[in-house]
Amino acid sequence: MLDGEAVRNGLSRDLGFSRSDRETHLRRLAVLAKRRIRQGGVAIVAAITPYQNIRDEVRAEIGDLIEVYLNCPLEVCIERDPKGLYEQARAGRIKHFTGLDDPYEPPVSPDIEIRTHEESPEESLVRIIRVLEMLNWLNPENKTGLSDEEAALVRRRLTDLGYL
């Protein structure tokens, strides 16, 4: 699991939030994901990817990937914001904030679109798993594709983000 915020606080701490810096950060995440894949593993990257061009670039670089678009109205994102980042951005303390003073370009053709305001995280997870099973990326014998420990980590992260 490559969490964009965690990687930003480590490997990408030298970057800001300009378009160029965001693209560099996403390229770094792609390198890490590709390395994991080459080692025979699976990489799940959770990152804000506001620009279509960098999504296309990463897809071309990695090849086999599933793009999951978490679609949520801005108003709901603001309501859910556990860190108060939208409030800080509106007050001018954070610049280049996606959806406010920096654009978000919705994906042209994501593999999966999840409307987070219309379904529960569990329902979303089931939909994602079904697609991965149809593509033979997951063995349907293991209903979630996750070990108990991995499922607990996912549940804890969703709770931390305010979804559960």
N, C-alpha and C positions, 0 to 999 in steps of 0.2 A: 504494500500500500504506500503510494507516494502522495503525501498530503502537500499540496502547493504551499500552504502557509508554513508548515514545518520546514520544508526545503528552503523557502524564502528566508526563514530565520537562521538558516545555516549556510548552505551553499550559495544562496543568492542574496545574502545580507548586504552586499555591495550595491544592490540595485534599488532603484526607486520604482515609481509607478507610471512613468512615461510610457508611451507606446513601445518605444525601442527597448526599454528595460523590461517591460512585460513580455515582449517577444523573446528576449534573451533568456529570461526565467523559464519560459515554456520550452525553449530549445534544450535547456539544461535538464528539465524534467523528462523530455523525450530521450535524451542520451541515457539517463538513469534507467528509464523503462526499457529501452532497447537492450541495454546491458543485461538486465534481469531476464529478458526474453531469451537472449543468446545463451544464458546459463540454464535454460530449460524451465524457467519459472513463468509466472504470470504477473503482470504489472497492472495494478489498478491506480490510475492517476486521478486525484480529486483536485481540480484547479479551476480557477476562473479563467476562461479563455475567450476574451471579448471580441477577438478579431478573426474573421473567416480566413484570411490569408495564412495566419499561423496555424490554424487548425488544418488547413489543406497541406501545409508544409510538413507538419508532424505526421499526418496520415501517409504522405508520400515517403517519409523517412522510415516509419515503423512498418507500414504495410498492413498486416492483419491487426486491426483494432476495431473496437466497437465504440462509436461515439454516442454517449448518453447525454441528451440535452435535458437539463433540469429547468423546466420552464415555470416561471413563477412571476406574477405581476409585481412590479416595483413596490406598490403599496403593501403587499404581503411581506416582501423582503424587509421593508422598513419595520413593520410590526414585529417580525421575528428576530430582529437584530439584537442578539444578546450582549454584544460589546458596545453598542451605541455608536457604531461607526458612521451610520447615515447621519445621525445628529451632528457628529463632529464634522463631517463633510459639508453639510448644509451651513454650518457655522464658519466654513472656510479654513478649518484646521487640518483637513486632509484634502490634498489636491489630486486630480486625475482619478476621481472615484467613479468606478464603473456604474453606469446607469444614471448618474447625476451630471457631472461635468466631463465625463469621458464616455464615448459611445459603447453600446453593446450591440454587436451584430449577431442576430439569431442565426444558428446554423442553417445552411441551405438545405441539407438533406441528412439529418442525423439518423443513425441506425435505430435509436430508440428515443422517443420523447416522453418524458415524465412530467406531468402537470402536478407539481408538489402541493398545490393548493386544492387539488381535487381528489387526491387519494392519500392513503396512509403510507408511511415508509415501508411497511410490510407488503402492502399491495404493489408498490413500486418494485420492491426487491423481487417479488414473484414474477412480475412481467420481465424484468431483466434476466432472471434465471431461465425463463422459458425461451427467450431468444438465444441465449448461450447454449441451451440444450438443443434447440433446432439446428444450430450451426455446428453441433457436435463439439463444442468447446468445453462442455460440462457433461459428466456422466449422470444421466437421470436417476441412477440408483441412489446417489447421494442427493437428497431432495434440495438442499440449499447449495451444495458445492463447497460448503465451508465446514471446517472442523468446528467442534464446540467452542474451542478457544477463539478461532477466527470470528465465529458468529457473535461471541461475547464482545470482542473488540469492535465489530461493526455496530452493535447495539449501543455500546458505550460512546462511540464517536457520534452516532445519531442523537443520543441523549445530550451530549456536550454541545451539539449544534442547535439544540432546541427542537428537534423534530419528534422526539419521543418524550 
